Amino acid sequence: MIVNHQRGSSTAEFAVLLPVVAAFLALVLGVGVCGSTQVRVEQAARAAARELARGEPAAHAVDTGHRLAGEGASVRIGSAGRYRKVEVTRTITLPWLSDREFLVLSAQAQARTEADPGGPVGHDGR
């Protein structure tokens, strides 16, 4: 009689490998969430800085920053000379890590304000 000692080994290998695969998938998902959120935060900072440079009210630029960066984002506005600066910050929480703060993402953008409508005119009088 031949005894097969391999019987059940694939089940044991699967049981050992399953948590590793689950952890790898969670890691890939977490990196994807962080990457896409960073892109959104950068887009929000650039859009808010553009609006301020065009002369839009600060409240409108802040609303745009919040809308583009997503829920829980913080938008700060500053200026230095003719440049308007915007910093957008957002905290990432991952549900499988007990909803604790995982990572703080931020982006900064600045844009030069457009010339005042009543400012200097061109040499041809226009």
Z-matrix of the N, CA and C atoms (Angstrom, degrees):
N
C 1 1.432
C 2 1.530 1 108.51
N 3 1.330 2 115.01 1 133.67
C 4 1.466 3 121.02 2 -179.52
C 5 1.523 4 107.96 3 -100.14
N 6 1.335 5 116.14 4 128.84
C 7 1.457 6 121.51 5 179.98
C 8 1.527 7 107.69 6 -101.35
N 9 1.322 8 115.67 7 129.73
C 10 1.459 9 121.32 8 -179.12
C 11 1.537 10 108.51 9 -97.80
N 12 1.338 11 116.84 10 106.69
C 13 1.466 12 121.22 11 -179.86
C 14 1.529 13 111.95 12 -83.85
N 15 1.311 14 117.85 13 -5.93
C 16 1.464 15 121.91 14 -179.19
C 17 1.519 16 112.21 15 -83.67
N 18 1.296 17 116.39 16 -9.63
C 19 1.458 18 120.42 17 -176.07
C 20 1.524 19 110.32 18 -65.22
N 21 1.332 20 117.12 19 126.87
C 22 1.460 21 122.09 20 179.86
C 23 1.519 22 113.77 21 88.35
N 24 1.323 23 117.75 22 -5.12
C 25 1.469 24 119.10 23 -178.00
C 26 1.534 25 111.18 24 -70.74
N 27 1.324 26 117.27 25 -33.20
C 28 1.474 27 118.17 26 178.96
C 29 1.523 28 111.08 27 -67.39
N 30 1.308 29 117.71 28 -33.33
C 31 1.456 30 120.96 29 176.45
C 32 1.522 31 110.51 30 -66.77
N 33 1.309 32 117.29 31 -41.27
C 34 1.465 33 120.93 32 178.45
C 35 1.526 34 110.77 33 -66.62
N 36 1.327 35 117.46 34 -41.10
C 37 1.460 36 120.26 35 178.00
C 38 1.520 37 111.08 36 -63.78
N 39 1.321 38 116.49 37 -40.53
C 40 1.452 39 120.85 38 178.02
C 41 1.532 40 110.70 39 -63.45
N 42 1.319 41 117.01 40 -41.22
C 43 1.466 42 121.37 41 -179.46
C 44 1.528 43 111.09 42 -65.56
N 45 1.312 44 117.85 43 -33.66
C 46 1.462 45 121.37 44 178.44
C 47 1.524 46 110.39 45 -77.64
N 48 1.308 47 117.03 46 -37.79
C 49 1.456 48 121.71 47 -175.08
C 50 1.538 49 113.29 48 -79.01
N 51 1.307 50 118.02 49 -27.64
C 52 1.465 51 121.38 50 -176.47
C 53 1.530 52 113.55 51 -58.42
N 54 1.324 53 120.88 52 -46.78
C 55 1.469 54 119.29 53 178.05
C 56 1.535 55 112.81 54 -63.76
N 57 1.311 56 117.63 55 -32.61
C 58 1.465 57 120.96 56 178.15
C 59 1.522 58 109.85 57 -66.56
N 60 1.314 59 117.28 58 -43.99
C 61 1.461 60 121.51 59 178.53
C 62 1.531 61 110.22 60 -64.74
N 63 1.319 62 117.67 61 -41.41
C 64 1.464 63 121.25 62 178.56
C 65 1.527 64 110.91 63 -63.74
N 66 1.321 65 117.80 64 -42.03
C 67 1.465 66 120.99 65 178.38
C 68 1.528 67 110.78 66 -65.10
N 69 1.318 68 117.31 67 -39.61
C 70 1.462 69 120.90 68 178.65
C 71 1.531 70 110.87 69 -64.83
N 72 1.318 71 117.64 70 -42.87
C 73 1.459 72 121.09 71 177.92
C 74 1.532 73 111.47 72 -63.85
N 75 1.332 74 116.94 73 -39.07
C 76 1.466 75 120.10 74 177.43
C 77 1.522 76 110.55 75 -64.88
N 78 1.317 77 117.69 76 -38.78
C 79 1.457 78 121.80 77 177.87
C 80 1.527 79 111.18 78 -64.51
N 81 1.320 80 116.68 79 -45.46
C 82 1.465 81 120.83 80 179.18
C 83 1.530 82 110.11 81 -63.03
N 84 1.307 83 117.57 82 -42.42
C 85 1.459 84 121.53 83 178.08
C 86 1.524 85 111.11 84 -63.11
N 87 1.323 86 117.49 85 -43.37
C 88 1.452 87 121.59 86 178.74
C 89 1.521 88 112.68 87 -62.59
N 90 1.320 89 117.36 88 -41.75
C 91 1.460 90 121.20 89 177.45
C 92 1.527 91 110.14 90 -64.75
N 93 1.311 92 117.12 91 -40.47
C 94 1.460 93 120.79 92 178.06
C 95 1.521 94 112.50 93 -63.27
N 96 1.326 95 116.98 94 -42.21
C 97 1.467 96 121.19 95 178.17
C 98 1.524 97 110.18 96 -63.43
N 99 1.321 98 116.92 97 -44.98
C 100 1.469 99 120.40 98 179.94
C 101 1.524 100 111.24 99 -64.00
N 102 1.313 101 117.66 100 -42.30
C 103 1.460 102 121.03 101 179.86
C 104 1.515 103 112.92 102 -64.32
N 105 1.303 104 116.99 103 -46.14
C 106 1.465 105 119.45 104 -179.40
C 107 1.529 106 111.27 105 -68.52
N 108 1.313 107 117.55 106 -34.82
C 109 1.458 108 120.31 107 177.73
C 110 1.528 109 110.75 108 -67.94
N 111 1.328 110 117.81 109 -38.75
C 112 1.462 111 120.45 110 177.90
C 113 1.525 112 110.73 111 -62.44
N 114 1.312 113 117.40 112 -39.98
C 115 1.468 114 120.87 113 177.66
C 116 1.527 115 109.98 114 -63.04
N 117 1.319 116 117.52 115 -43.30
C 118 1.468 117 120.99 116 179.12
C 119 1.526 118 111.50 117 -63.45
N 120 1.324 119 117.31 118 -40.21
C 121 1.463 120 121.63 119 179.81
C 122 1.531 121 109.97 120 -65.19
N 123 1.322 122 117.25 121 -41.44
C 124 1.465 123 120.68 122 178.43
C 125 1.526 124 111.21 123 -65.72
N 126 1.315 125 117.19 124 -42.13
C 127 1.465 126 120.23 125 177.77
C 128 1.525 127 111.04 126 -63.11
N 129 1.316 128 116.97 127 -38.93
C 130 1.463 129 120.77 128 179.65
C 131 1.526 130 111.00 129 -64.49
N 132 1.318 131 117.49 130 -43.21
C 133 1.466 132 120.72 131 179.85
C 134 1.526 133 110.94 132 -63.89
N 135 1.331 134 116.97 133 -43.83
C 136 1.471 135 119.77 134 179.39
C 137 1.529 136 111.84 135 -64.78
N 138 1.313 137 116.87 136 -43.62
C 139 1.468 138 120.02 137 -178.38
C 140 1.528 139 110.96 138 -65.10
N 141 1.321 140 117.54 139 -42.26
C 142 1.466 141 120.27 140 179.46
C 143 1.528 142 110.82 141 -65.59
N 144 1.327 143 117.56 142 -39.95
C 145 1.472 144 120.56 143 178.55
C 146 1.527 145 110.80 144 -64.89
N 147 1.325 146 117.60 145 -39.79
C 148 1.470 147 120.60 146 177.24
C 149 1.521 148 111.46 147 -61.73
N 150 1.332 149 116.18 148 -43.42
C 151 1.456 150 119.40 149 -179.51
C 152 1.530 151 111.11 150 -63.73
N 153 1.315 152 116.60 151 -41.10
C 154 1.467 153 119.29 152 177.96
C 155 1.520 154 111.24 153 -65.16
N 156 1.326 155 117.21 154 -38.31
C 157 1.464 156 120.84 155 179.52
C 158 1.521 157 111.14 156 -65.52
N 159 1.322 158 117.36 157 -31.09
C 160 1.469 159 121.20 158 178.32
C 161 1.519 160 112.34 159 -78.55
N 162 1.330 161 117.07 160 -8.19
C 163 1.454 162 120.15 161 179.03
C 164 1.512 163 114.39 162 97.59
N 165 1.319 164 118.03 163 11.31
C 166 1.470 165 120.78 164 177.64
C 167 1.532 166 108.93 165 -68.07
N 168 1.330 167 117.98 166 153.70
C 169 1.475 168 120.64 167 177.53
C 170 1.532 169 111.04 168 -62.86
N 171 1.325 170 115.04 169 149.82
C 172 1.469 171 120.33 170 -178.96
C 173 1.528 172 111.28 171 -59.85
N 174 1.329 173 117.76 172 -38.00
C 175 1.467 174 120.48 173 -179.79
C 176 1.528 175 111.14 174 -61.96
N 177 1.320 176 116.80 175 -36.97
C 178 1.459 177 120.52 176 178.96
C 179 1.537 178 110.35 177 -67.39
N 180 1.322 179 117.15 178 -40.86
C 181 1.465 180 121.01 179 178.51
C 182 1.526 181 111.08 180 -66.17
N 183 1.324 182 117.02 181 -39.67
C 184 1.468 183 120.65 182 177.86
C 185 1.524 184 110.24 183 -64.15
N 186 1.333 185 117.51 184 -42.35
C 187 1.469 186 121.09 185 177.55
C 188 1.529 187 110.84 186 -60.70
N 189 1.323 188 116.54 187 -41.45
C 190 1.466 189 120.19 188 178.29
C 191 1.529 190 110.28 189 -63.97
N 192 1.320 191 116.82 190 -42.33
C 193 1.468 192 120.38 191 177.62
C 194 1.508 193 112.48 192 -60.41
N 195 1.324 194 116.75 193 -43.96
C 196 1.467 195 120.17 194 178.65
C 197 1.526 196 111.34 195 -65.80
N 198 1.320 197 116.34 196 -41.50
C 199 1.467 198 120.18 197 -178.77
C 200 1.518 199 111.31 198 -63.04
N 201 1.338 200 117.35 199 -43.13
C 202 1.461 201 120.48 200 -176.94
C 203 1.522 202 113.12 201 -78.98
N 204 1.316 203 117.75 202 -35.71
C 205 1.472 204 120.38 203 -177.21
C 206 1.513 205 112.41 204 -79.55
N 207 1.308 206 117.18 205 -24.18
C 208 1.455 207 119.64 206 177.99
C 209 1.515 208 112.63 207 102.64
N 210 1.303 209 114.40 208 175.72
C 211 1.457 210 122.29 209 -176.69
C 212 1.530 211 110.87 210 -63.12
N 213 1.308 212 115.87 211 136.33
C 214 1.452 213 120.83 212 177.11
C 215 1.520 214 114.41 213 87.84
N 216 1.315 215 118.03 214 5.81
C 217 1.466 216 120.72 215 -179.36
C 218 1.526 217 109.99 216 -80.86
N 219 1.322 218 114.82 217 151.55
C 220 1.458 219 122.20 218 176.44
C 221 1.523 220 107.82 219 -115.87
N 222 1.338 221 116.72 220 130.94
C 223 1.464 222 121.49 221 -178.52
C 224 1.525 223 108.10 222 -121.15
N 225 1.338 224 115.71 223 122.42
C 226 1.470 225 121.13 224 177.07
C 227 1.518 226 109.07 225 -118.01
N 228 1.329 227 114.47 226 140.25
C 229 1.455 228 120.64 227 -177.93
C 230 1.523 229 109.27 228 -120.49
N 231 1.319 230 115.80 229 139.71
C 232 1.455 231 121.37 230 176.66
C 233 1.517 232 109.45 231 -146.62
N 234 1.319 233 115.99 232 177.50
C 235 1.451 234 119.10 233 178.20
C 236 1.522 235 109.25 234 -146.93
N 237 1.315 236 114.40 235 154.70
C 238 1.455 237 122.45 236 176.17
C 239 1.519 238 106.67 237 -146.05
N 240 1.315 239 115.71 238 100.54
C 241 1.457 240 119.13 239 -177.31
C 242 1.510 241 110.65 240 68.33
N 243 1.322 242 115.80 241 -126.32
C 244 1.474 243 120.01 242 179.36
C 245 1.520 244 112.49 243 -90.56
N 246 1.307 245 118.02 244 5.74
C 247 1.462 246 121.48 245 -179.96
C 248 1.519 247 110.62 246 -101.86
N 249 1.327 248 115.15 247 138.26
C 250 1.462 249 121.98 248 173.86
C 251 1.517 250 106.88 249 -106.03
N 252 1.318 251 115.60 250 131.59
C 253 1.464 252 121.50 251 -177.28
C 254 1.522 253 109.86 252 -113.43
N 255 1.317 254 114.69 253 143.71
C 256 1.467 255 121.23 254 178.88
C 257 1.524 256 107.79 255 -133.56
N 258 1.320 257 115.96 256 134.27
C 259 1.461 258 121.24 257 173.10
C 260 1.516 259 108.41 258 -124.02
N 261 1.312 260 115.86 259 126.65
C 262 1.465 261 122.04 260 179.51
C 263 1.517 262 107.44 261 -115.89
N 264 1.324 263 116.38 262 130.13
C 265 1.463 264 122.34 263 -179.03
C 266 1.524 265 108.49 264 -128.62
N 267 1.324 266 114.94 265 140.31
C 268 1.467 267 119.71 266 177.07
C 269 1.518 268 109.27 267 -144.66
N 270 1.312 269 116.31 268 135.96
C 271 1.458 270 122.21 269 179.68
C 272 1.517 271 109.55 270 -95.54
N 273 1.318 272 115.49 271 133.63
C 274 1.460 273 121.57 272 178.88
C 275 1.528 274 108.69 273 -97.68
N 276 1.308 275 115.46 274 131.37
C 277 1.465 276 121.32 275 171.09
C 278 1.518 277 107.62 276 -120.70
N 279 1.301 278 115.98 277 140.76
C 280 1.461 279 120.50 278 178.89
C 281 1.527 280 108.27 279 -112.51
N 282 1.328 281 117.61 280 126.41
C 283 1.466 282 120.96 281 -174.33
C 284 1.527 283 113.57 282 -58.25
N 285 1.303 284 117.84 283 -33.66
C 286 1.456 285 119.49 284 -177.01
C 287 1.522 286 111.90 285 -80.76
N 288 1.336 287 118.63 286 0.81
C 289 1.465 288 122.39 287 174.85
C 290 1.530 289 110.23 288 -112.39
N 291 1.295 290 117.62 289 36.89
C 292 1.467 291 124.94 290 175.08
C 293 1.521 292 112.96 291 62.62
N 294 1.317 293 118.18 292 30.89
C 295 1.468 294 123.23 293 176.84
C 296 1.527 295 113.45 294 56.99
N 297 1.322 296 117.81 295 25.68
C 298 1.463 297 120.41 296 175.51
C 299 1.515 298 109.09 297 -85.74
N 300 1.351 299 115.37 298 159.36
C 301 1.456 300 119.34 299 176.29
C 302 1.517 301 108.59 300 -61.22
N 303 1.309 302 115.64 301 128.10
C 304 1.455 303 120.88 302 -178.10
C 305 1.517 304 110.82 303 -102.67
N 306 1.326 305 116.14 304 -44.62
C 307 1.450 306 120.74 305 -173.79
C 308 1.525 307 108.85 306 -157.91
N 309 1.328 308 116.80 307 141.70
C 310 1.456 309 121.82 308 175.92
C 311 1.519 310 107.61 309 -107.33
N 312 1.323 311 116.28 310 119.36
C 313 1.455 312 122.01 311 179.98
C 314 1.517 313 108.93 312 -105.87
N 315 1.333 314 116.12 313 141.40
C 316 1.456 315 118.81 314 178.01
C 317 1.517 316 110.21 315 -146.30
N 318 1.322 317 114.69 316 158.65
C 319 1.462 318 121.75 317 177.50
C 320 1.516 319 107.75 318 -147.62
N 321 1.315 320 114.99 319 147.46
C 322 1.453 321 121.10 320 178.27
C 323 1.517 322 109.04 321 -124.55
N 324 1.322 323 115.57 322 147.23
C 325 1.455 324 120.90 323 176.21
C 326 1.514 325 107.80 324 -146.80
N 327 1.310 326 115.44 325 151.70
C 328 1.462 327 120.10 326 175.11
C 329 1.514 328 108.97 327 -142.15
N 330 1.320 329 114.83 328 151.43
C 331 1.461 330 120.83 329 -179.72
C 332 1.521 331 108.09 330 -144.78
N 333 1.301 332 115.48 331 144.73
C 334 1.456 333 121.22 332 178.45
C 335 1.522 334 108.93 333 -79.64
N 336 1.315 335 115.34 334 135.28
C 337 1.456 336 119.29 335 -179.40
C 338 1.519 337 110.04 336 -70.77
N 339 1.320 338 114.78 337 148.63
C 340 1.458 339 119.98 338 177.77
C 341 1.518 340 109.41 339 -71.67
N 342 1.336 341 116.46 340 158.07
C 343 1.464 342 121.25 341 -179.39
C 344 1.519 343 110.38 342 -62.46
N 345 1.315 344 115.83 343 148.20
C 346 1.465 345 121.12 344 177.38
C 347 1.521 346 110.04 345 -64.01
N 348 1.344 347 117.54 346 140.95
C 349 1.455 348 119.89 347 179.25
C 350 1.525 349 112.39 348 -60.11
N 351 1.321 350 117.90 349 -30.90
C 352 1.452 351 120.94 350 -179.69
C 353 1.519 352 112.76 351 -93.16
N 354 1.315 353 117.11 352 12.29
C 355 1.455 354 122.66 353 -175.87
C 356 1.518 355 111.80 354 -76.73
N 357 1.314 356 116.06 355 -163.27
C 358 1.453 357 120.55 356 -176.66
C 359 1.523 358 111.84 357 -62.57
N 360 1.314 359 115.72 358 145.93
C 361 1.466 360 121.09 359 178.57
C 362 1.512 361 108.91 360 -102.83
N 363 1.317 362 115.57 361 162.88
C 364 1.464 363 120.86 362 179.38
C 365 1.513 364 112.10 363 -68.95
N 366 1.313 365 117.00 364 170.14
C 367 1.452 366 121.80 365 -175.75
C 368 1.525 367 112.90 366 -67.88
N 369 1.313 368 117.66 367 -16.37
C 370 1.462 369 119.64 368 -179.91
C 371 1.532 370 112.67 369 -93.69
N 372 1.360 371 116.46 370 7.67
C 373 1.459 372 120.20 371 175.53
C 374 1.505 373 114.43 372 86.50
N 375 1.327 374 119.18 373 1.15
C 376 1.465 375 120.96 374 179.73
C 377 1.492 376 110.82 375 -95.18
